[in-house]
Structures are given as structure tokens and as C-alpha cells.
Amino acid sequence: MAHYRVSESKREQFRRYLEKAGVLESLTNVLVALYEETEKPNNALDFIKHQLGVGPEAEDAESLRLELNTLQQKYDQLMEENKELRISDTSSHQKSLSLFL
């Protein structure tokens, strides 16, 4: 019986901790939002993650997408420039060799 009380006491402490930290309120709000969805999502866990804000914020994700796009364009431009310089270097090298022959 004493073991039951200790266990119950620990549970109560943990429940108070969750309540104080705002976890219970957040989870309750998310579950209520899921309950009130007229069309239930196929993946409830993804819905919960989205509602809790797990992962990058929408603005951060959009900013990262734009940065990725800009960097991809810069990369493509540099690769093309590198290719042109290699071709130019090869033809210059061949011309200098022909001068010696």
C-alpha cells in the first residue's frame, strides 16, 4: 500500500509540473482543435506537430527555400563559369603548344 502512495505522489508531482509548464493546456488545445476538425487529417501526428509548432516556422521555411534557390542559381552560374574557363584554358594551352611546333 505504501508503494501505491509513493507512486501516486510522483504522478501528482509530474502532473503539477506539466500543468505549471503549460504542457497540459497546449496538448488540450491541440486535441480540441483536432476534435473540431470537420475533415480529420490522414496523419493525426503530423497535425499535432504542426499545431504545436514543431519544426521550422513557416516564415523560416520560406526564407530557407528562397536562400536555397538563390544559392542554387549562384552554384549553377559558377559551374558554367568554371566550364567556360576550363574550355578557354584548354584552347589557350593548345595555341601555346602549336607556337612551339
C-alpha positions in Angstrom: 0.0 0.0 0.0 2.9 2.4 0.8 4.3 1.8 -2.7 1.0 2.8 -4.2 1.1 6.2 -2.3 4.7 6.9 -3.4 3.7 6.2 -7.0 0.6 8.3 -6.7 2.7 11.2 -5.1 5.2 11.0 -8.0 2.3 11.1 -10.5 0.8 14.1 -8.8 4.1 15.9 -8.8 4.6 15.1 -12.5 1.1 16.3 -13.3 1.7 19.6 -11.4 5.0 20.0 -13.3 3.2 19.5 -16.7 0.5 21.9 -15.7 2.9 24.6 -14.5 4.9 24.3 -17.7 1.8 24.8 -19.8 2.1 21.4 -21.4 -1.4 20.2 -20.4 -3.0 23.3 -21.7 -1.1 23.1 -25.0 -1.9 19.5 -25.5 -5.6 20.0 -24.6 -5.8 22.9 -27.1 -4.3 20.8 -29.9 -6.5 17.8 -29.1 -9.6 20.1 -29.1 -8.5 21.5 -32.5 -8.1 18.0 -33.9 -11.5 17.0 -32.5 -13.2 20.1 -34.0 -11.7 19.5 -37.5 -14.5 18.7 -39.8 -12.3 16.7 -42.1 -10.0 14.7 -40.0 -6.4 14.7 -41.3 -4.9 11.4 -42.6 -1.9 11.8 -40.3 -3.1 13.0 -36.8 0.5 13.1 -35.5 1.6 15.5 -38.3 -1.5 17.6 -37.4 -0.4 17.7 -33.8 3.2 18.5 -34.7 2.0 21.3 -36.9 -0.3 22.7 -34.2 2.5 22.6 -31.6 4.8 24.3 -34.0 7.3 21.5 -34.2 9.9 22.2 -36.9 10.8 25.5 -38.6 8.3 28.3 -38.6 6.6 29.0 -41.9 8.5 32.2 -42.3 11.8 30.5 -41.6 11.0 27.7 -44.0 10.1 30.2 -46.7 13.3 32.1 -46.1 15.3 29.0 -46.3 13.6 28.0 -49.5 14.4 31.4 -51.0 18.0 31.2 -49.8 18.3 27.7 -51.3 17.0 28.9 -54.6 19.4 31.8 -54.7 22.4 29.6 -53.8 21.4 27.0 -56.4 21.3 29.7 -59.1 24.7 31.0 -57.9 26.1 27.4 -57.9 24.8 26.9 -61.5 26.3 30.2 -62.6 29.7 29.3 -61.0 29.7 25.8 -62.6 29.0 27.4 -66.0 31.8 29.9 -65.5 34.1 27.2 -64.4 33.3 25.2 -67.5 33.9 28.2 -69.8 37.2 28.9 -68.1 38.4 25.3 -68.5 37.5 25.4 -72.2 39.3 28.7 -72.5 42.3 27.4 -70.7 42.4 24.3 -72.8 42.3 26.2 -76.1 44.9 28.7 -74.8 47.2 25.8 -73.8 46.7 24.2 -77.3 47.6 27.5 -79.0 50.7 27.9 -77.0 51.8 24.4 -77.8 51.2 25.0 -81.5 53.5 28.0 -81.3 56.4 25.8 -80.2 55.9 23.3 -83.0 
